[in-house]
Amino acid sequence: MTKGSMGLGVIAGFILLLVLGWIPIVGALIAGLVTGLIVRGVGRGAIAGFLAGIIGAIILGLLLSIGGAAMGALFGMAGLGALLGGAIGGIIGIPLTIGNAIVSVIGGAIGGALRRV
């Protein structure tokens, strides 16, 4: 049996997390499920779902830091803005996205198991 593309699965899971991430638990579960269906296999689905969630956490942290620096630059304090944006990303954004990554692992494992049948 040929395996699906891990990269395509991670990208699809990341995009679905962006689109459906606002739905508590179910959005991440659906994103993981689709990821698992793409990559085929329980372990591969779980890994791809987790990677999609982690990439989302990293991008969210970067966007908050860059946004904070941009807002700080408007007021002449770019360093302080980046520090505050990073702190907000670390305190609020990243834990929420890590939770989505953990739920995506479960969805990826289920999707991978369904694809094997």
Beta strands, then each sheet from edge to edge (+ up, - down):
end
